Structure formats: C-alpha cells, structure tokens
Amino acid sequence: MKPTLLLTGPADLLAAVPYLIGFHPADSMVVIGSAGEELRLSARWDLPLAPDRIGRIVPVLRREGVTAVILAGYGPERLVTPAVGTVTGLLARAGIRVAEALRAEGGRYWTYSCPGLGCHPAEGIPYDPFSSRVAAEAVLHGLVALPDRQSLLRSLEPSGGAAMRRITGRVVRELRARLTETALRDDGFAAAFVADGLARVRDAVRRYGSGGRLTDHEVARLGLDLAVIRIRDEAWALIDDSDAHVTLWRDVTRRLEPGFAAPAASLLAAASWWRGDGVLAGVAVERALAADPGYSMAILLRQAVTGLVPPAAFRGRMPTPEDLDREMGPPRASWLLPLHRLLARAQPGAAR
C-alpha cells in the first residue's frame, strides 16, 4: 500500500517532492499528476529542458486518468521559467489543468500561479524541505530522499566486498562442476535445476516480505539462477505492490558481483516501475546495462522508463507462473545454456 501524505500548500508540495522521486532535485523540472486526491505519477527532467522528451508526458497523463498537474521547477529563474512556460503551454493545448506551478531555490519558493505584484515577496517565501511535518511523515512511512541523484546512483553500487567475491567464486566452481556436457544434454537434470531455482525465488520473496534476508551464499546462488530465463521470469511474474520485491532485488543487486547483476538489477527496475518509482527504475536499468550492455530485459525496461510508459501498462499483461509453464513448456537442457556461458566467462576462482 502506498503511503499517504497530507499536503496543504506549496511548501508541503515542495517538501514532498524529494520523497516522491527519491532524492533532493537540483536544476530539475518535476511533473506530478493526480486524479482527485490520488497521486498517479511523478516524473523528472534535467534543466535546461529538452522539448522532444517532455512531449511524451501528455499521452501518459491521459492514460493514467490525470485530472490536474503540479509543476515544480528547481533551480535559477533563467532555467526554470522557460521550462514552466514550455510545459504549461503543452498541457494547456492538451486540455490538462495545471493546478500549481512553483520554482524553488535555496530554501525559498515562488509561484507562477499568481504572477502579479503582492503575491509573494520578491525574495521568495522560505520553506524547509528537510525538517518539515511532511518530511517527518515521509520518513515515518519509510520513504527516503537522498541528497542528490548521484547519491541514488551510489545507493546501488556493489557492496559485497572481498568476502562476497570468495563466496561467489565457490558457487561458480560448484555450478561449473554440475553443468557438465552430459548435464547440458539432459532435460531431466534441467527440470530439477529449474525447479530448485524457482523454489529459491519464491522463498526469497517470502523471506523479504517477512523482514528476513538472504545469506551471501544464497545471494550468489540466486544471482546465478537468474541467468536461466525461466527462473528470472518467475521472479518477474511474481512482482506486485508488495515492498518485498523492491527490497529483495535492491539488496541482491548491491551484493552480487558486478558482472552477475544484470538480471537482479532488471528485476529491481521492474519492481520499482510497477510501484510508480520511475527514478529508481531508471537508475536500476543503468546498473543492469553497466553489467551487461546487451541484456534484453534491461533494454526493454529502459524503453519503458524513457518513453514514460505508465506502470499500468504492465498490470494485467504480465504472465502468471502458470502462464509461463504453459507458454514455455517442460524444462529443456537448452534453458541452461545462458548460465553455462556466464560461468565460462567468469574468472576461475573469482567473479568479475
């Protein structure tokens, strides 16, 4: 369930924005779309604005049933004012109401909704984005606002260290010993291998849903299991509104050795996008493509994030685990070939 924040004015809106996008923005245009009192989406662009990219927001707002938009520009007037004008004109032509348009800089804000003299002091109205009531409520709900986007990127950097490298090396050697030429021609071996991997995925989701955590050995093994598409797609099909999926795949992404992180980071992107967190989804996609520039799931999700495909587009279209069984059929030995190739590329005794 998404947390509820009570917003009573411009200062509350600006205090909430960092918790909606995950970090305190600078030189940014943030668009917040709502339907009645329900937040439907939030999106951010760097300033100066690229008009060809911002134009994609209109069909998204329509698909999400947005009835009103709030614009929050962060930065100097020379950057924010032209961007507000561009977005306001775009939305006006689309018949979408702009309920409020604000500029924030240096702990002060100005409103474009009341441009005349006397609406606010020339020096702006002070507000506190760090210790306000809204910030306290957001933290109480478990929301996080990092200092900047670089901090968000760093929050997904590898954290396993030397111990994780040693454990991953052992897991790599164990799996190499099991995936012999004979095993790679044995559909029965593949069926048992995939069944074990599916069970590990489901157990991991349950464990994080109840506040538990995987051991380093379990993370290393699960990360390699995800190289098998059927096992990865099981994890993808299970994603729902539960916090467990974001928590699980963020943790696994950070702890895995970098070269093995593409599937887990892609699952983090999918789980984040499902919950409407396009910023974290975009950062997770970057992490996945850094591990494997050609990883198809990450490329698909990058297109969804940059194209502002709404999260609702995934809902009702994702197959269930039962659908996957029907569509893919019984496990085949060929399903293990991606894992075999990944293990072949890994350094002997290490995982890079």
N, C-alpha and C positions, 0 to 999 in steps of 0.2 A: 504494500500500500504506500502510495506516495505521501510524504509529509505535507501538512497543511500549515501555511504561514499566513498570518493576518497582516495585510498591507493596508495602511490607512492614508498614505500620501506619498509624494515624490521621494522624501528621504527614506521611507520604508522600501520603496521600489528599488532605489539605488543600493540600499544595504542588502537587499535580497539577491541582486544580480550575481555577485561573485559566487553565491552558493548554488545558483541555477546552472552556471557554466563551469564551476569547479575551481576558478581562480579569480583574482582581482584583475580586471582588464585595464589595459592602457592603450591609447591610440586605437580604439575599437568602436565599432558600431554593433550594438546588441538589439535584436528584434525579439520581443516577447509577444506571443499570440495567445489569446484567451477566448473562450466561449462562455459567456456569463462570468461566473466566479472561478471557473476551472482553467488552469494553465494547460494549453495544448502543446506548445513548443517554445523553445528558445534557441536562437542562432546568433553567431558572432562572426564579424568580418574585421580584418585589419583595415586601418585607415592609412593613406587615402583609399577610398572605396573603388573597387573595380566594378563598373556598372553592369558588365556582362554576367558577373556572378550573382549580384544581388537580384537580378531579374528573375532568377529561379525561385525566389521565395513566394511569388504570387500563387502559382498552382498548388504549392504545398499548403499555404494558408487556406485555400479553398477546400482542398481535400480533407483538412483537419477540422473544417467547420468553424474556423476562427471568425469571430464577430468584431473583435477590437484588438488593436495593436498598440503596444507601448514601445517607443524608440528611446534608447539610452546611449548617447554618444560620450565616449571617454577620451579626453584629450583637449588640446587647444582649439579655440574657436575657428581658426583657419582650416583645421581638418574636419571638425565636427559639423559646422554649419552647412557646408556644401553637401555633406553626406546626408544630413537630415532632409535637406531640400530635395535631393535625388529620391530618397526612399519615400518621403511624403507624397511627392508627385506620382511616383509609381503606384502607390497604394490608392491614391485618390482616383487615378484612371481605372483602377480595378474595382472601385466601389467598396474598398475596405477602410473602415474608420480608424483613424489614429487618435486614440484616447488621450495620449500624453506623449510629448517629445521633450527630452531633457539632455542637457550637457553637464558633465561632471569633470572637475579637475581640481586637484589639490584640496580635497575635502570640502569643496563647495559645489553648488549646482545652480543652473539657470534653466528656465523653462521656455520652450518655443511656443507653448500653447497660449501664452499671454505675453506677446512681444512688446506691448506698449509700455510707456513710462509708468512707474509706480507699481509694476507687478512684483518686482524684487529689486534689491539694491544692485547697483552696477557691479559691485564686487562679488555678487552671488550670495547664496544662502548656505551657511555652514551645515554640514551633516557629518555623522561619524559612522563610517562603514564597518568599523571593527568592534565597537563595544555597544552598539545599539540593541534595543529589545529584539529586533528581527534577527540580528546576528546571534544573539544568545539562544533564541528559539531554534534557529537553524542548526546550531551546534548540538543542542539538546536532541534534535531529531536525527543526529548522526551525519548531517551534511558537512562538507569540508570545502573551504575556499583557500586554495594555496596562493602564495604571494603573486605569482605570475604564471604565464604559460610554460616558461622554461621549468618552473618547479613541477608542473604537471607532467612534463616530459620526463623529468628526473625521477618522478614517483614510480615510473615503470622500468627504470634501469635495472639491470641484473643485480641481484643481492646475494646470490648463493655463496660466492667465495670459494676458497680452496677446498673446503670440506665437500661442497656440492660437486666440484669437479671430480674429486676422488670417487664419490658415490656414483656419479653418472658414468664414470669410466668403468666401474664394476658392472653396472647394469648393461652398458654397451657390450662388454665382453660376454656376459651371460646370454644376452639375446643373440649375439653372433653365433655362439655355440649351439643354440637351439635352432636357428634358421639355417639349417644345412641344405645342401642341394636336394636331398631326399625330402626334407620337410617342405620345401618350396614347390614340390610336386604333389603334395598330399592334402587333398581337400578336407580330410578328417582332422588333420593337425590344424589347418586354418580355422575350422569350425570351433575347435576347443580354444584356440588362441583368441579368436574374436569374442567368444562367449566370456572368457576371463576379462578381456578389456572392457566389454560392455558393463560387466558387474562392477569393475573398478570405477567407471564413470558414475554409475548410479550411486555407489557408496560414497564417492567424493561429494556429490551434490547433497546427499542426506547429511553427511558429516558437517559440512559448512553451514547447512541450514540449521543445525542444532548447536552451532558455536564451536565445532571442533576444527581440527587442522590436520593436514597430511604430514607425514614424516618426510625427510629429504629423500629417502629411498622410494617412497610412494610417489612423490612428485616426479622424480626422474623416470620411473617406470610409466606413470600415466602420460608424461610428456612424449615418450616414445610410442606408447599405444596409439596416440592421436595421429601418428603418421599413417595409420590404417584408416582409410576414408570412412568405412562403415562405423568404426568406433568414434571418430570425430563427429560424424553426422548424428550419432546417438546423442552426444553432448549438445549439439546444435538444436536438435528436435526437442530436447527437454527444457530449453530456456523458456522461462515465463517471468512474471512480475516479482518473483522472489529475489531478495537480496543475495541469496546464496550463490547465484551464478556469477554475478559481478565479483563478489568476494573471493570465490574459488578461483576464477580464471585470472584475476589480478594477482593473487598470491602465486599461482603456478607460473604465470608469465614472468614474474620477477625472479623466482627461484631457479627456473630452468637455465641451463647453459644456453648462451645466446643463439647458437646455431640450431637449437631444437625448439625455439619459442614460437615459430610462425603459427602452428595450429592453435595453441593456447591463447596467443595474443589475438588471433582472429575471433575466437570464441568470446574473449573479453569485449572485443568491438561489437560483436553481435548482441551480447547481453546488454551492453551499455546503450546501444542504439534502440533496442527493444524497449528500454525504460525511458527513452527520450533524451538521453545524455549524449548528444551528438559530439560534444567536445572531447569527452573521454573516448568515445568510439573512434574519432579521428586520430587521437594520439595512439590508441591501441593498434590501429591499422598501420601507422608509421612504424611501430615496433615490430609488427609482423613482417612488413616488407623489408625492414632492415635485416631480419633474419633470413628471409627468402624472397628476393625481389619478384620472383615469378609465381608466388603462391596464389592460386586461383581464388580461394575464398577471400583472402585479403584484398585482392584486386576488385572483386565483386562488391565488397563492403566499402571500399574506397569510392567506387562509383556511386553507391547509395548515399554516403556521407556528403561528398562534394556536390552531388546532384540534388541534395536535400530531399531524398525520397523519405516520406514520412514513416515513422515506426509502424503505423497501422498497416502499411503495405506488407509487412512481414506476417502480421497476425492473420490467421485463417488460411495462410498459404503454405506455411511450413508443414512438412510431413510429420506424422507421428512416428514413433519407433515401429509400430505395426505397419505403417505405410512403407517405411524403409525396407522391412522384411519382405513385403510383397513385391516392391519395385526392384530390389537388388537380388532377390532370390537367395538360395542357400549359399553360405560362405564358400569361396573358392580359393585355392592356393595363390592365385594371381593377386588377390587382395593384399597379400603380404609383401609384394614387390616394392612398393614405396618405402616401407620400413627397411627392407633389405638394402635398398640403395642408400638410404640415410645412414645406416650403420656402416656401410662400405666407405662413405665419405669421412666418417668420424676418425680422428687421430687415434691410433692404438693406445689404450690406457688413459685416454683423455676424451674430452668432449668439447669441441670448438666449432 
